[in-house]
């Protein structure tokens, strides 16, 4: 007789009394419908479980069955192009079998078990294999080769290997004998606990930027491959849109997009957009290197808490193959709210604003899984984490934003007033920062130009000076300013409108290659220097404005296509010619 039965139910939290059959973080099956859950607390008298599905209709006395394993995800070919919920159930397949609404206890394999893959086996009988070694590969999509790796704690001698050919994911590919003489059968899939970081050979210095094609990020506040960034902003400030742009255009090999507690219509937009997008580097569908995890705000709250870990585990798996992965978490505030709700039901002592006292450690555990690493098979790979934060009332002093700032080195503060003025991306250049500048300076010197860091500093200086001047302008107007300060305001407007503002719907402006960004910077700084020479000769700014050259430079982003960057070289001559008229 099964003594492991439900004693009490409190939302997604279920307790079992007087049982010694469970261990911490064990995956369990709850109720007659066998809904997935996880053990989150054990004491002398009771075991506490959080259920990842709706507990509507669940009753005391129903059985709870232990699985004997940690909450894990299945890793293998078929992850890319797929759409999962927070516990790795494929939503497309669920829709075919269940319709628009998922029934409680629905169990479906995460990956297609019948599909055949064109497998090339990379080991032979007699080979000694070590953890992380690639034993088979297959083309997962048009863009990505899937590399099956020996499990991190397994090594030994190959005693049997399949021929190259067509196989399903659970077909035996290789058999190895370990040092104890025990044989292990390897298929195309493995399982991994989502809360445990996957091991690596070593962490490497962060020295390369993640190129996003967004000028305000690449130029002023860059993020490194293997780094972590936060995008905080109030409602309507463009967090999701910014993450969409980064997911579409950044130069990561693979994108993992986690919609954590977001509105259903936003996730629908993501799914529709990503299905239609073409990858600019390859001309193939962008979905061929993307996996989406959709956990909308009306889905069970506990699954929202798990979705972040599911996403980062999938990202680490592809990193271990030697790929550079970017994970977009939208939004970590909804994830923190799930922690708060479950903590409240557990009657834990609340900390600031009702969040649990362990909120900082959970946030750090997530962001610390970013990194540029040497994998167990000797390759280089990285996971870059970009997490959106949704502070209520755009209050950046609230706990989730403040604790996130402690664990990220890149902070892109979105400004509602910029968003309402239709300035996108609405990243406030006064409140944002990046601590990766020094780490990346050598890369810029080598791959862009030694002048790049100087030009960026000059641009930042102009924006900083404008910020100070605007305090005076608000009080007494701009007419009383000296000519050189009036010029600073005009050049700052060129930087803000002509450079930092970017149109996601314009073909030449939605993505800007780094070469174009650098040349635009040079032109703006050259315009600034030449105009200041004229002002020093007591030529008024009004005469410079009449030449129209400032407006001409303002429109470079639209006037020069990305495939005709040689046209940018003509602007230096245009500036000289226009300014010669007023000398």
C-alpha positions, 0 to 999 in steps of 0.5 A: 500500500502506498503511504505517500499520499497528499496531506494538504494542498495550498495552491501549487504547494503540496505536503505529504506527511510521515514519509521517508521516501523522498530526497531534496529536489527530487522530481515526483509525480503528484495525484492520480493524474501524475502531475510533475512536481519537485521536493523543496522541503523535508522535515521530521513530519512532512515533505513539501512539494511544488507542483509545476501544473495546475492543482485544480481538482487535486484532493488530499489522499491522492498518491505521490510517487517518487521518481528517484531522480532530480528534476532534469531536462532531455538533451539531444537533437530536436531542441532547436526550432522547438517551443517548450514550456517551463518544464520542457514539454513541446507546446507544438506537439501538445497543441496537436494532442490536447488543443489550445488548453493543456490538461493536467498530468499530460505527459509527452516526450520533449523530443521527437522519438520517431524522427531519424537523424543522419548520424556520423559516429566519431569513435571506433572500437578500442578507443579510450573516451573521456568526459565531454568527448564528441562521439557522434554528430548529426545536422540538427538544422540547416545551420547547426551541427549537433554534437553528442558528448560523453557524459561529464562523469563517464569515461572508458573504452569503446566496446561497440560502435554503430555504423554511420547511418540513420537513427532515432534518438533512443537508438544505441550508438556507442557502448563503452566499458568503464574502469570498473568493467561496467558497460554503458549504452549511449544514445543520441540523448542524455539527461541533466538536472536543471539546477546543477551547472554543467561542468567545464574544463576552465573559465577563460578571460572575457575579451570579445564583444557580443556584436548586436548591431545596436549602436547605443549598445555596441558603442557606449555600453558593450556586452562581452561574450560570456557576460551578463547584462540587465535591461530594467525598465517600466511598463512600455519602455521597450524591454521586450522589443530590445530583447527581440532586436538582440535575439534577431541580430547579435552574433551568437551562434544560438539563441535561447529565448525564455518568455518567463511570465510575460503576456500571452500576446507578447509571446505570440508575437515572438513566435510569429516573428521568429518563424518569419525572420531570416538569419542575416548571416546565412540567409536561412530561417532564424528559427534554425538556431533558436529555441523558445521557452514560453511560460506565460503569465497565466501558466502555473506559477511554479513552472515559471520558476523552473523555466529560467533553469530549463533555459540556462541548462539548454544554453550550457548544453550547446555551449559545451559543444563549442557554440556561443549562446545568448539567452534572453530571459524576459523577465526575471522580475516575473520569476522573482514574483513566482519565488515570492508567491511560493515562499508566501505559501510556505510561510517563510519569513519575508524580506524586503517587499515580501521577497524571500530572504534568499532572493539575492542568492537565487539571482546570483546562481542564475547570472553566475552560469554565464561565462566564456569557458574551455569545454571538457572537449577542449573547445571554446564556448560561451553563454551570455545572459541578458535578463529583463527586469520589470520594476514596478513604477520604474523604481530601480531601487526595488529589490530585484533590480538592486540585487541584479545590479550586484551580479551583472556588469552591464546595465542598460537602463530604459527610460520611459520618457525616451520611449514616449518620445519614440526614441528607441532603444530607450536606453538612457545614456546617463543611467546606463553603464558597462564594466566590460569596456576595459576588457574589450579595449584590446579587441577594439584596437586590433579589430576595429581601430585604435581611434575607436576608444578615443572617439567613444570617450569624446561622444560620451563627453559631449553627451555628459556636457549636454546633460549639464547644459540642459539644467541651465537651458531649463532655467534661462533658455538657450539664447544666453549660452555662448556659441561653443555651448550652443554648438555642443547642444547641436552636436549632442542632438546629432548623437542622440537622434542621428546615432543613438536612436535606431529604427527597428523597422527600417531595413538599413537601420534595424541592424548596423555593422560595426564598420558603419558604426565606427565610420559614423562616429568618425564623421560626427566627431570630425563635424564637431571638431571642424565646427568648433574651429569655426566658432573659435573664429567667432562665426555664429552657430546659426550660420553653420546651421544654415549650411544644412550639413548638420541635418545631412549628417543626422540622416546618414543612418538612412541615406547610406545602405549597409552594403555601400559603406564606401559612400561614408568616405564622401561625408568628410569632403561634404563637411569641408565644402559646406563649412568653407562657405561660412569661413 
